[in-house]
Amino acid sequence: MSDQVRELLHPDGKSHFADWFATLDAMAAAKVRVATIRMEQGAICPMWSGSAVLVNTRLTGVRVIESIWQRTG
Amino acid sequence: MALTRDFKETVAARVQGDPAFAQALLDEAVTLFFNGEPDTAKLILRDLVNATVGFESLAKDIHKPAKSLHRMLSKAGNPTMSNISAIFAAIKRALHVEIRTSVVMA
């Protein structure tokens, strides 16, 4: 099973990643979705700011890794 | 309380509420398909099918079993040219868009 990109939910139930994603224009948001799919296939693409969770479901249970990706360029 | 949520849910919600985003995703899928990233293109198409017509409706539309369609648009899937063409056509209709491509100098 491949990795999944999942949003970290904070104690108040909010997803800061989703909140940030909502601020992006349509084209940028589409680029982010493409990047997350590439990440799930094994690429590492630190292209944007925000917090996301890369979940490795091959391990026993679910391992949650919170990553803060820095904007490049 | 859940610790995480699948990002696919956020993507699906935005496809349904933001036609410009849906259009941009389809544009990305076409570009990826023609630029050597068919695997990524397939998964974008999966997002679009899930958020628009749904696999059951698509299955009826193009006369293929839903299970086959799920497999086609999975990471390991290998849809035929005809099936990929039919899937693009169904998504185009669902989004009320046209696809126009052009070849340009690299």
Backbone of each chain as ProteinMPNN parsed JSONL, in Angstrom:
{"seq_chain_A": "MSDQVRELLHPDGKSHFADWFATLDAMAAAKVRVATIRMEQGAICPMWSGSAVLVNTRLTGVRVIESIWQRTG", "coords_chain_A": {"N_chain_A": [[0.853, -1.2, 0.0], [0.481, 2.256, -0.746], [1.883, 5.407, 0.378], [-0.138, 7.877, 2.044], [-1.416, 11.163, 1.803], [-2.502, 12.961, 4.427], [-4.593, 15.204, 6.231], [-3.685, 16.947, 9.129], [-5.609, 17.068, 12.007], [-6.392, 19.482, 14.33], [-6.831, 19.914, 17.929], [-9.155, 21.477, 18.106], [-10.601, 20.587, 16.018], [-10.082, 21.674, 13.59], [-8.496, 21.873, 10.381], [-5.507, 23.011, 9.59], [-4.113, 22.839, 7.277], [-6.121, 22.429, 5.36], [-7.414, 24.847, 5.616], [-5.436, 26.59, 4.687], [-5.17, 25.582, 2.089], [-7.609, 26.326, 1.026], [-7.231, 28.995, 0.604], [-5.82, 29.224, -1.694], [-5.61, 30.056, -5.202], [-7.451, 28.635, -7.994], [-5.733, 27.398, -9.872], [-3.282, 27.168, -8.527], [-4.087, 25.57, -6.412], [-4.726, 23.244, -7.772], [-2.187, 22.531, -8.64], [-1.024, 21.934, -6.191], [-2.509, 19.686, -5.49], [-1.654, 17.887, -7.461], [1.009, 17.709, -6.686], [0.755, 16.474, -4.173], [-0.172, 13.994, -4.91], [2.018, 13.069, -6.337], [3.788, 12.915, -4.203], [2.631, 10.852, -2.754], [3.285, 8.819, -4.388], [5.889, 8.564, -3.94], [7.625, 10.668, -4.452], [9.38, 13.506, -3.168], [8.276, 16.608, -2.564], [8.873, 19.511, -1.59], [7.145, 22.095, -1.838], [5.498, 24.019, -0.914], [4.045, 26.149, 1.649], [2.642, 25.269, 4.772], [0.867, 22.808, 6.696], [0.987, 19.362, 6.567], [0.194, 15.906, 6.658], [2.033, 13.047, 6.244], [1.215, 9.845, 5.73], [2.248, 6.659, 6.437], [1.058, 3.786, 5.407], [1.958, 1.263, 5.246], [3.191, 0.339, 7.435], [2.78, -1.207, 10.679], [-0.386, -0.566, 11.84], [-1.099, 2.879, 11.786], [1.196, 5.258, 10.918], [1.851, 8.466, 11.811], [3.134, 11.312, 10.468], [3.959, 14.503, 11.016], [4.53, 17.095, 8.876], [6.206, 20.061, 8.094], [6.224, 21.922, 5.357], [8.425, 23.86, 3.543], [8.209, 26.805, 1.607], [9.58, 26.937, -1.6], [11.813, 28.819, -3.597]], "CA_chain_A": [[0.0, 0.0, 0.0], [1.328, 3.437, -0.873], [1.676, 6.45, 1.374], [-1.269, 8.772, 1.831], [-1.31, 12.487, 2.417], [-3.683, 13.225, 5.239], [-4.55, 16.487, 6.947], [-3.67, 16.841, 10.585], [-6.706, 17.792, 12.651], [-5.999, 20.007, 15.619], [-7.84, 19.597, 18.949], [-10.425, 22.176, 17.865], [-11.248, 19.978, 14.849], [-9.729, 22.375, 12.353], [-7.339, 21.453, 9.598], [-4.82, 24.218, 9.131], [-3.739, 22.571, 5.884], [-7.306, 22.691, 4.541], [-7.647, 26.305, 5.647], [-4.446, 27.185, 3.776], [-5.521, 25.119, 0.739], [-8.766, 27.104, 0.588], [-6.829, 30.35, 0.216], [-5.123, 29.187, -2.977], [-6.471, 30.146, -6.384], [-7.769, 27.317, -8.56], [-4.584, 26.798, -10.541], [-2.313, 26.797, -7.492], [-4.656, 24.436, -5.668], [-4.58, 22.056, -8.623], [-0.761, 22.162, -8.597], [-0.801, 21.295, -4.884], [-3.085, 18.331, -5.535], [-0.725, 17.085, -8.259], [2.206, 17.473, -5.874], [0.474, 15.48, -3.12], [-0.237, 12.672, -5.559], [3.404, 12.661, -6.596], [4.365, 12.526, -2.911], [2.098, 9.537, -2.402], [3.972, 7.836, -5.219], [7.27, 8.444, -3.512], [8.423, 11.877, -4.667], [9.324, 14.488, -2.088], [8.145, 17.883, -3.263], [8.633, 20.611, -0.644], [6.862, 23.219, -2.708], [4.565, 25.002, -0.385], [3.942, 26.311, 3.094], [1.418, 24.686, 5.323], [1.193, 21.575, 7.385], [0.271, 18.192, 6.076], [0.628, 14.691, 7.321], [2.299, 11.951, 5.323], [0.91, 8.65, 6.492], [2.769, 5.447, 5.834], [0.139, 2.743, 5.844], [2.564, -0.061, 5.133], [3.65, -0.076, 8.76], [1.725, -1.696, 11.558], [-1.246, 0.564, 12.208], [-0.906, 4.087, 10.991], [2.218, 6.145, 11.459], [1.527, 9.841, 11.421], [4.309, 12.18, 10.478], [3.58, 15.869, 10.675], [5.629, 17.747, 8.176], [6.011, 21.45, 7.701], [6.937, 22.096, 4.106], [8.801, 25.241, 3.317], [8.072, 27.28, 0.234], [10.87, 27.079, -2.29], [11.84, 29.84, -4.642]], "C_chain_A": [[0.879, 1.236, 0.0], [1.047, 4.394, 0.28], [0.424, 7.237, 1.045], [-0.923, 10.114, 2.425], [-2.611, 12.745, 3.156], [-3.492, 14.542, 5.97], [-4.554, 16.225, 8.445], [-4.818, 17.667, 11.151], [-6.244, 18.216, 14.038], [-7.123, 19.767, 16.629], [-9.175, 20.306, 18.738], [-11.14, 21.643, 16.61], [-10.864, 20.616, 13.527], [-8.531, 21.727, 11.673], [-6.676, 22.714, 9.067], [-4.4, 24.078, 7.68], [-4.925, 22.873, 4.956], [-7.606, 24.188, 4.494], [-6.7, 27.001, 4.682], [-4.791, 26.823, 2.326], [-6.666, 25.956, 0.169], [-8.383, 28.515, 0.144], [-6.184, 30.39, -1.168], [-6.091, 29.401, -4.131], [-6.546, 28.772, -7.046], [-6.543, 26.631, -9.14], [-3.551, 26.335, -9.513], [-2.804, 25.588, -6.71], [-4.523, 23.146, -6.465], [-3.131, 21.574, -8.605], [-0.439, 21.457, -7.274], [-1.344, 19.873, -4.903], [-2.171, 17.41, -6.34], [0.506, 16.735, -7.42], [1.938, 16.428, -4.795], [0.374, 14.081, -3.721], [1.167, 12.168, -5.871], [4.077, 12.209, -5.3], [3.91, 11.131, -2.532], [2.762, 8.44, -3.219], [5.463, 7.791, -4.931], [8.136, 9.665, -3.741], [8.331, 12.766, -3.44], [9.322, 15.852, -2.754], [7.867, 19.007, -2.265], [8.379, 21.905, -1.403], [6.037, 24.312, -2.052], [4.631, 25.11, 1.13], [2.643, 25.712, 3.57], [1.797, 23.429, 6.072], [0.345, 20.443, 6.83], [0.83, 16.993, 6.806], [0.864, 13.631, 6.263], [2.158, 10.663, 6.109], [1.429, 7.425, 5.77], [1.925, 4.278, 6.306], [0.704, 1.343, 5.673], [3.009, -0.582, 6.5], [2.469, -0.61, 9.572], [0.887, -0.515, 12.026], [-0.968, 1.736, 11.288], [0.165, 4.937, 11.648], [1.97, 7.544, 10.919], [2.77, 10.694, 11.531], [3.842, 13.575, 10.102], [4.774, 16.529, 10.017], [5.269, 19.187, 7.903], [6.863, 21.657, 6.453], [7.222, 23.559, 3.88], [8.644, 25.603, 1.855], [9.45, 27.392, -0.393], [10.75, 28.196, -3.311], [11.197, 31.147, -4.25]], "O_chain_A": [[1.911, 1.265, 0.671], [0.102, 4.212, 1.049], [-0.022, 7.258, -0.102], [-0.22, 10.197, 3.432], [-3.689, 12.744, 2.562], [-2.371, 14.939, 6.286], [-5.315, 15.402, 8.954], [-4.974, 18.838, 10.805], [-5.762, 17.396, 14.82], [-8.246, 19.451, 16.236], [-10.217, 19.793, 19.147], [-12.163, 22.189, 16.196], [-11.275, 20.151, 12.464], [-7.677, 21.117, 12.317], [-7.221, 23.399, 8.201], [-4.335, 25.06, 6.941], [-4.759, 23.491, 3.905], [-8.002, 24.721, 3.457], [-7.108, 27.898, 3.945], [-4.709, 27.673, 1.439], [-6.689, 26.258, -1.024], [-9.121, 29.156, -0.604], [-6.02, 31.464, -1.748], [-7.248, 28.986, -4.063], [-5.794, 27.862, -6.697], [-6.332, 25.436, -8.931], [-3.011, 25.235, -9.623], [-2.027, 24.691, -6.385], [-4.241, 22.086, -5.906], [-2.868, 20.372, -8.56], [0.33, 20.496, -7.249], [-0.705, 18.957, -4.387], [-1.939, 16.27, -5.94], [0.982, 15.6, -7.447], [2.795, 15.586, -4.525], [0.79, 13.101, -3.102], [1.467, 10.987, -5.693], [4.84, 11.242, -5.293], [4.701, 10.321, -2.047], [2.802, 7.281, -2.807], [6.212, 7.072, -5.593], [9.274, 9.704, -3.273], [7.312, 12.775, -2.75], [10.281, 16.207, -3.44], [6.715, 19.413, -2.116], [9.288, 22.714, -1.589], [5.903, 25.408, -2.595], [5.209, 24.255, 1.801], [1.659, 25.664, 2.832], [2.964, 23.037, 6.066], [-0.866, 20.577, 6.653], [1.843, 17.091, 7.498], [-0.028, 13.348, 5.463], [2.909, 10.423, 7.054], [1.082, 7.186, 4.613], [2.046, 3.827, 7.445], [0.017, 0.354, 5.923], [3.182, -1.786, 6.694], [1.311, -0.471, 9.179], [1.434, 0.448, 12.562], [-0.632, 1.549, 10.118], [0.043, 5.294, 12.82], [1.891, 7.755, 9.709], [3.384, 10.775, 12.595], [3.379, 13.797, 8.983], [5.885, 16.515, 10.547], [4.139, 19.489, 7.519], [8.09, 21.572, 6.51], [6.334, 24.401, 4.016], [8.918, 24.791, 0.972], [10.383, 27.894, 0.234], [9.661, 28.462, -3.82], [11.16, 32.082, -5.05]]}, "seq_chain_B": "MALTRDFKETVAARVQGDPAFAQALLDEAVTLFFNGEPDTAKLILRDLVNATVGFESLAKDIHKPAKSLHRMLSKAGNPTMSNISAIFAAIKRALHVEIRTSVVMA", "coords_chain_B": {"N_chain_B": [[-11.738, 11.263, 18.993], [-11.022, 12.012, 15.579], [-7.692, 11.985, 14.342], [-6.637, 12.643, 11.942], [-7.489, 13.54, 8.563], [-8.464, 12.412, 5.376], [-6.896, 13.912, 2.658], [-8.071, 13.762, 0.211], [-10.774, 14.124, 0.643], [-11.042, 16.845, 1.115], [-10.228, 17.776, -1.354], [-12.255, 16.707, -3.003], [-14.48, 18.089, -2.043], [-13.831, 20.662, -2.817], [-13.743, 20.406, -5.599], [-16.449, 20.029, -6.075], [-17.509, 22.449, -5.255], [-16.165, 24.482, -6.563], [-15.918, 25.328, -9.667], [-13.802, 26.304, -11.229], [-11.558, 25.197, -10.057], [-12.033, 22.475, -10.504], [-11.871, 22.462, -13.254], [-9.189, 23.245, -13.568], [-7.906, 21.05, -12.457], [-8.612, 19.03, -14.262], [-7.319, 20.025, -16.465], [-4.682, 19.76, -15.597], [-4.575, 16.96, -15.499], [-4.803, 16.239, -18.2], [-2.488, 17.454, -19.234], [-0.484, 16.091, -17.765], [-0.916, 13.502, -18.691], [-0.169, 13.692, -21.363], [2.458, 14.347, -21.054], [4.134, 12.377, -20.093], [3.461, 11.407, -17.567], [1.475, 9.363, -16.873], [0.548, 7.865, -14.7], [0.164, 9.634, -12.544], [-1.722, 11.259, -13.777], [-3.882, 9.484, -14.013], [-4.65, 9.217, -11.337], [-5.487, 11.764, -10.718], [-7.679, 11.861, -12.407], [-9.198, 9.956, -11.124], [-9.81, 11.29, -8.721], [-11.465, 13.276, -9.86], [-13.575, 11.793, -10.963], [-14.622, 10.61, -8.653], [-15.566, 12.888, -7.356], [-17.441, 13.951, -9.049], [-19.246, 12.516, -11.343], [-19.176, 9.965, -10.202], [-18.27, 6.517, -9.655], [-20.136, 4.477, -10.124], [-22.124, 5.591, -11.758], [-20.531, 6.378, -13.907], [-19.731, 3.908, -14.768], [-22.112, 2.854, -15.807], [-22.497, 4.647, -17.832], [-20.336, 4.268, -19.628], [-20.476, 1.634, -20.081], [-18.996, -0.297, -18.609], [-17.888, -2.467, -15.971], [-18.125, -1.187, -12.621], [-16.163, -1.968, -10.84], [-14.047, -2.594, -12.522], [-13.465, -0.075, -13.504], [-12.595, 1.241, -11.192], [-10.256, -0.161, -10.827], [-8.889, 0.486, -13.16], [-8.328, 3.186, -12.793], [-6.608, 3.157, -10.703], [-3.419, 3.079, -8.981], [-2.008, 0.939, -10.078], [-3.388, 0.487, -12.34], [-4.221, -0.027, -15.826], [-5.571, 1.342, -18.14], [-7.197, 0.966, -21.328], [-6.677, 2.752, -24.441], [-9.156, 3.433, -25.494], [-10.804, 3.288, -23.255], [-9.689, 5.221, -21.556], [-10.133, 7.463, -23.079], [-12.925, 7.509, -23.092], [-13.386, 7.974, -20.388], [-12.262, 10.525, -19.989], [-14.039, 11.91, -21.651], [-16.464, 11.601, -20.296], [-15.97, 12.983, -17.924], [-15.482, 15.538, -18.896], [-18.087, 16.119, -19.854], [-19.461, 16.104, -17.454], [-18.343, 18.288, -16.182], [-18.987, 20.258, -17.872], [-17.224, 21.294, -19.841], [-14.889, 21.958, -22.503], [-12.138, 20.309, -24.112], [-9.246, 21.572, -25.328], [-6.332, 21.232, -27.13], [-2.922, 22.128, -27.726], [0.04, 21.952, -29.657], [3.234, 23.022, -28.918], [6.387, 24.692, -29.488], [9.201, 23.349, -27.815]], "CA_chain_B": [[-11.791, 12.224, 17.88], [-10.071, 11.655, 14.534], [-6.47, 12.787, 14.334], [-6.343, 13.073, 10.576], [-8.549, 13.419, 7.565], [-7.901, 12.184, 4.049], [-6.884, 15.133, 1.856], [-8.999, 13.534, -0.909], [-12.104, 14.67, 0.993], [-10.966, 18.294, 0.891], [-10.167, 17.952, -2.808], [-13.581, 16.427, -3.552], [-15.375, 19.194, -1.673], [-13.508, 21.829, -3.625], [-14.195, 20.131, -6.975], [-17.9, 20.218, -6.135], [-17.9, 23.832, -4.983], [-15.344, 25.454, -7.289], [-15.755, 24.836, -11.036], [-12.483, 26.674, -11.754], [-10.619, 24.195, -9.539], [-12.299, 21.231, -11.233], [-11.321, 22.676, -14.593], [-7.725, 23.253, -13.455], [-7.477, 19.665, -12.216], [-8.727, 18.303, -15.528], [-6.231, 20.548, -17.285], [-3.461, 19.085, -15.112], [-4.625, 15.54, -15.888], [-4.495, 16.165, -19.633], [-1.069, 17.794, -19.399], [0.315, 14.989, -17.225], [-1.084, 12.358, -19.577], [0.615, 13.884, -22.585], [3.858, 14.675, -20.749], [4.901, 11.269, -19.52], [3.094, 11.048, -16.195], [0.119, 8.808, -16.92], [0.118, 7.368, -13.382], [-0.369, 10.776, -11.799], [-2.939, 11.662, -14.489], [-4.952, 8.537, -13.642], [-5.115, 9.472, -9.978], [-6.258, 13.007, -10.806], [-8.974, 11.482, -12.989], [-9.937, 9.272, -10.059], [-10.358, 12.374, -7.888], [-12.551, 13.958, -10.571], [-14.715, 10.875, -11.057], [-15.201, 10.498, -7.309], [-16.217, 14.142, -6.942], [-18.465, 14.374, -10.012], [-20.23, 11.508, -11.744], [-19.118, 8.747, -9.379], [-17.887, 5.343, -10.431], [-21.308, 3.684, -10.541], [-22.746, 6.274, -12.89], [-19.584, 6.297, -15.016], [-19.771, 2.521, -15.238], [-23.301, 2.723, -16.665], [-22.298, 5.539, -18.975], [-19.403, 3.728, -20.621], [-20.726, 0.192, -20.19], [-17.928, -1.096, -18.005], [-18.177, -2.677, -14.539], [-17.527, -0.181, -11.732], [-14.941, -2.541, -10.261], [-12.994, -2.444, -13.538], [-13.106, 1.342, -13.561], [-11.776, 1.511, -10.003], [-8.929, -0.746, -11.067], [-8.255, 1.257, -14.244], [-7.856, 4.481, -12.287], [-5.761, 2.97, -9.523], [-1.994, 3.226, -9.263], [-1.544, -0.167, -10.914], [-4.299, 0.311, -13.454], [-3.69, 0.137, -17.175], [-6.732, 1.456, -19.025], [-6.932, 1.032, -22.764], [-6.862, 4.085, -25.027], [-10.603, 3.673, -25.616], [-11.376, 3.531, -21.934], [-9.206, 6.521, -21.071], [-10.839, 8.47, -23.872], [-14.302, 7.556, -22.602], [-13.37, 8.573, -19.048], [-12.082, 11.968, -20.2], [-15.27, 12.448, -22.228], [-17.49, 11.639, -19.246], [-15.633, 14.059, -16.981], [-15.756, 16.772, -19.658], [-19.535, 16.357, -19.85], [-19.873, 16.414, -16.076], [-17.86, 19.625, -15.816], [-19.444, 21.21, -18.907], [-16.061, 21.956, -20.43], [-14.277, 21.366, -23.692], [-10.684, 20.195, -23.991], [-8.543, 21.966, -26.547], [-4.901, 21.113, -26.886], [-2.077, 22.646, -28.792], [1.439, 21.55, -29.595], [4.076, 24.218, -29.015], [7.818, 24.401, -29.5], [9.743, 23.166, -26.454]], "C_chain_B": [[-10.708, 11.874, 16.868], [-8.863, 12.578, 14.604], [-6.196, 13.368, 12.965], [-7.575, 12.917, 9.699], [-7.877, 13.234, 6.218], [-7.993, 13.474, 3.231], [-7.829, 15.002, 0.663], [-10.383, 14.129, -0.621], [-12.135, 16.183, 0.74], [-10.952, 18.592, -0.603], [-11.554, 17.759, -3.412], [-14.545, 17.574, -3.255], [-15.09, 20.415, -2.541], [-13.915, 21.619, -5.083], [-15.684, 20.439, -7.105], [-18.302, 21.683, -5.986], [-17.188, 24.885, -5.817], [-15.084, 24.937, -8.694], [-14.379, 25.159, -11.629], [-11.42, 25.68, -11.287], [-10.789, 22.879, -10.281], [-11.678, 21.311, -12.626], [-9.796, 22.62, -14.564], [-7.186, 21.847, -13.225], [-7.536, 18.86, -13.501], [-7.61, 18.73, -16.472], [-4.911, 19.879, -16.891], [-3.43, 17.634, -15.572], [-4.258, 15.375, -17.36], [-3.008, 16.413, -19.866], [-0.176, 16.65, -18.922], [0.268, 13.782, -18.152], [-0.191, 12.484, -20.805], [2.089, 14.175, -22.325], [4.567, 13.62, -19.923], [4.592, 10.927, -18.078], [1.682, 10.463, -16.15], [-0.371, 8.316, -15.547], [-0.488, 8.486, -12.548], [-1.678, 11.249, -12.446], [-4.121, 10.788, -14.088], [-5.536, 8.87, -12.281], [-5.863, 10.801, -9.889], [-7.642, 12.701, -11.376], [-9.83, 10.757, -11.954], [-10.574, 10.283, -9.115], [-11.588, 12.983, -8.552], [-13.777, 13.06, -10.69], [-15.42, 10.783, -9.706], [-16.029, 11.731, -6.946], [-17.329, 14.581, -7.887], [-19.442, 13.23, -10.279], [-20.285, 10.305, -10.811], [-18.862, 7.528, -10.245], [-19.084, 4.52, -10.916], [-21.951, 4.285, -11.786], [-21.84, 6.211, -14.117], [-19.621, 4.904, -15.632], [-20.956, 2.302, -16.185], [-23.098, 3.498, -17.964], [-21.427, 4.901, -20.053], [-19.444, 2.203, -20.696], [-19.543, -0.658, -19.749], [-18.315, -1.345, -16.548], [-17.457, -1.645, -13.674], [-16.21, -0.677, -11.147], [-13.768, -2.392, -11.238], [-12.518, -0.999, -13.609], [-12.232, 1.737, -12.375], [-10.354, 1.032, -10.234], [-8.169, 0.073, -12.109], [-7.615, 2.533, -13.713], [-7.113, 4.35, -10.958], [-4.306, 3.082, -9.959], [-1.516, 2.156, -10.238], [-2.396, -0.359, -12.167], [-3.662, 0.582, -14.798], [-4.85, 0.225, -18.167], [-6.317, 1.482, -20.487], [-7.128, 2.473, -23.237], [-8.352, 4.415, -25.094], [-11.203, 4.012, -24.263], [-10.944, 4.876, -21.379], [-9.937, 7.645, -21.794], [-12.27, 8.634, -23.374], [-14.383, 8.211, -21.225], [-13.191, 10.082, -19.155], [-13.387, 12.595, -20.706], [-16.361, 12.579, -21.166], [-17.222, 12.778, -18.266], [-15.868, 15.415, -17.64], [-17.228, 17.124, -19.604], [-19.986, 16.776, -18.458], [-19.482, 17.832, -15.677], [-18.309, 20.696, -16.8], [-18.288, 22.019, -19.464], [-15.712, 21.27, -21.737], [-12.789, 21.215, -23.403], [-10.085, 20.565, -25.332], [-7.061, 21.897, -26.267], [-4.144, 21.765, -28.015], [-0.653, 22.171, -28.555], [2.281, 22.805, -29.791], [5.53, 23.793, -29.014], [8.318, 24.295, -28.066], [10.781, 24.244, -26.136]], "O_chain_B": [[-9.603, 11.484, 17.247], [-8.98, 13.771, 14.88], [-5.605, 14.44, 12.834], [-8.55, 12.255, 10.054], [-6.835, 13.834, 5.951], [-9.07, 14.062, 3.129], [-8.334, 16.004, 0.158], [-11.073, 14.582, -1.534], [-13.114, 16.723, 0.226], [-11.586, 19.543, -1.061], [-11.984, 18.558, -4.244], [-15.329, 17.976, -4.115], [-16.013, 21.119, -2.951], [-14.381, 22.554, -5.734], [-16.131, 21.022, -8.093], [-19.322, 22.107, -6.529], [-17.563, 26.057, -5.786], [-14.132, 24.185, -8.906], [-13.85, 24.39, -12.432], [-10.494, 25.36, -12.031], [-9.804, 22.238, -10.647], [-11.051, 20.367, -13.106], [-9.181, 22.013, -15.441], [-6.126, 21.495, -13.742], [-6.619, 18.094, -13.802], [-7.031, 17.91, -17.183], [-4.125, 19.483, -17.751], [-2.385, 17.132, -15.986], [-3.494, 14.48, -17.721], [-2.353, 15.675, -20.602], [0.782, 16.283, -19.603], [1.281, 13.12, -18.375], [0.452, 11.524, -21.23], [2.884, 14.242, -23.263], [5.479, 13.921, -19.152], [5.371, 10.231, -17.426], [0.802, 10.998, -15.475], [-1.57, 8.349, -15.268], [-1.531, 8.305, -11.92], [-2.628, 11.599, -11.746], [-5.222, 11.285, -13.852], [-6.749, 8.817, -12.082], [-6.774, 10.945, -9.073], [-8.651, 13.214, -10.891], [-11.048, 10.93, -11.918], [-11.743, 10.147, -8.751], [-12.618, 13.185, -7.91], [-14.904, 13.53, -10.532], [-16.645, 10.865, -9.621], [-17.073, 11.618, -6.303], [-18.086, 15.494, -7.559], [-20.37, 13.014, -9.499], [-21.341, 9.693, -10.653], [-19.2, 7.513, -11.429], [-19.041, 3.936, -11.999], [-22.277, 3.577, -12.739], [-22.317, 6.016, -15.235], [-19.551, 4.743, -16.85], [-20.824, 1.655, -17.224], [-23.482, 3.05, -19.044], [-21.738, 4.981, -21.241], [-18.572, 1.569, -21.289], [-19.148, -1.608, -20.426], [-19.0, -0.517, -15.948], [-16.318, -1.273, -13.958], [-15.263, 0.091, -10.98], [-12.642, -2.102, -10.832], [-11.326, -0.732, -13.755], [-11.256, 2.471, -12.527], [-9.384, 1.708, -9.892], [-6.972, 0.325, -11.969], [-6.517, 2.914, -14.119], [-7.006, 5.308, -10.192], [-4.003, 3.169, -11.149], [-0.709, 2.437, -11.124], [-2.147, -1.268, -12.96], [-2.686, 1.326, -14.9], [-5.083, -0.704, -18.94], [-5.235, 1.953, -20.837], [-7.679, 3.304, -22.515], [-8.762, 5.536, -24.791], [-12.02, 4.926, -24.15], [-11.754, 5.594, -20.793], [-10.31, 8.65, -21.189], [-12.769, 9.752, -23.247], [-15.343, 8.924, -20.931], [-13.893, 10.837, -18.483], [-13.789, 13.667, -20.253], [-17.098, 13.565, -21.148], [-18.151, 13.458, -17.83], [-16.393, 16.334, -17.01], [-17.593, 18.271, -19.344], [-20.795, 17.691, -18.305], [-20.199, 18.496, -14.927], [-18.054, 21.884, -16.602], [-18.345, 23.246, -19.553], [-16.17, 20.167, -22.034], [-12.243, 21.913, -22.548], [-10.384, 19.941, -26.35], [-6.586, 22.444, -25.272], [-4.661, 21.932, -29.12], [-0.206, 22.01, -27.419], [2.056, 23.564, -30.734], [5.87, 22.686, -28.597], [7.904, 25.067, -27.201], [11.344, 24.254, -25.041]]}, "name": "protein", "num_of_chains": 2, "seq": "MSDQVRELLHPDGKSHFADWFATLDAMAAAKVRVATIRMEQGAICPMWSGSAVLVNTRLTGVRVIESIWQRTGMALTRDFKETVAARVQGDPAFAQALLDEAVTLFFNGEPDTAKLILRDLVNATVGFESLAKDIHKPAKSLHRMLSKAGNPTMSNISAIFAAIKRALHVEIRTSVVMA"}
